[in-house]
Amino acid sequence: ITHLHLDWKQFASVSFEATVLVPHLHRVAPNYHYNILLGLKMLRRMGYRRIGLFLHRQEDRRSRHSYLSGYSFFQTGIPADERIDPFIYSPFDKPALFHWLDGVKPDVVLGHHSQLITWMEESGRRVPEDIGVAHLSLDGDCEDWGGIWQHKRRIGAQVAEQLISMIQNNRFGLPDLPYETLVPGEWRYGKTLHTKTRPSPLKNRS
């Protein structure tokens, strides 16, 4: 939902992530910037060097460009020959993805789509033997992958807690200053990443 027209004076409102763009509401969301830097750091600690980012433009917008800015910042701290231009798409173009893979030759792809393994294999690459895959938002259809666990239940619980507090304190209507609560994710290993250089776990450290 990008725009939502209601008589806001009747409601106490908190948004999940960026589901409502207008009007501006209080929001509870994953800490996208922290999460992508955590994922990049952990992949590098595992021995991956050419880390490619695969991202729909809508996901970058949902993160308020935190994913792309975090990725760009990370690249400034690694050798020039290990930097890779991200694959930002809208709409999805499979031939363009294969062309990107052949051109930049990543040894791992960090992305936000449950079909990543399928597409890597269709390109002739085995996961994790030839290329690693990590997901930025592990969920039911990819929870055994490597990547970031966003704690969505805790995000939901925080939304409920804030709403209850607002109702109890008669805080209805649109806020004059919307605030954000950012929930940090947790790194998880999984079947989509090699185990050759797996370090001892260091969760939620930067």
Residue, then its C-alpha position, 0 to 999 in steps of 0.5 A: i500500500t503506497h497511499l491510504h485514505l482514512d479518517w486518521k483522527q479515529f485511529a492509533s496507527v503504526s506501520f510495518e516497514a514501508t507498507v504505507l508511504v503516505p501519510h507518514l506513520h510511526r513505523v517498526a522495521p528491520n534495521y536494513h543498513y545494519n542487516i546488509l553490513l552484517g551479511l556482507k561482513m559474515l560472508r567475507r569472514m567465510g572467505y567469499r571475496r566477490i560478493g554480488l548484490f541482487l535486489h529488486r528496485q522496490e526492495d531498495r525503495r522499501s529499505r529507503h535505500s539502506y540496502l544499496s547505500g550499505y553495499s556501496f559503503f562496504q565496497t569502499g573498504i575492500p580492494a578494487d578488484e573485488r568490487i562488483d556493481p549490484f544487479i538492481y532490477s525492475p522488472f526481472d530479466k533472466p537473460a540480464l541476470f545471466h549476463w551479469l553473472d558471467g560478466v562480474k563473476p561473483d563467488v556469492v550472491l546476496g539477495h532478496h528472492s526465494q528463486l535465487i537458487t533456481w536461477m543460479e542453477e539455471s545459469g549452470r552454477r551449483v549452489p553452494e559448490d560453484i556459487g554461494v547464495a545468501h538471503l536478506s530476509l530468511d523466511g519459511d520458504c528459505e529458512d534453511w538458507g544462509g543469510i539474515w533472520q529479520h525477527k519478524r515476530r519480534i517486529g510484529a510484537q513491537v508494533a502491537e506493544q506500541l499500538i496498545s500504548m497509544i490506545q491506552n494514552n489516547r494518542f489517536g490521529l497522525p503524528d506530528l513527528p513520526y518515529e521509527t523503531l529499527v530491529p536488528g537482524e541475526w546472521r544464520y548459516g545455511k545450506t546455500l553457503h560453503t563450510k570451508t572457512r566457517p568461523s565460530p558464530l558472532k551474532n549481531r556484532s559489527 
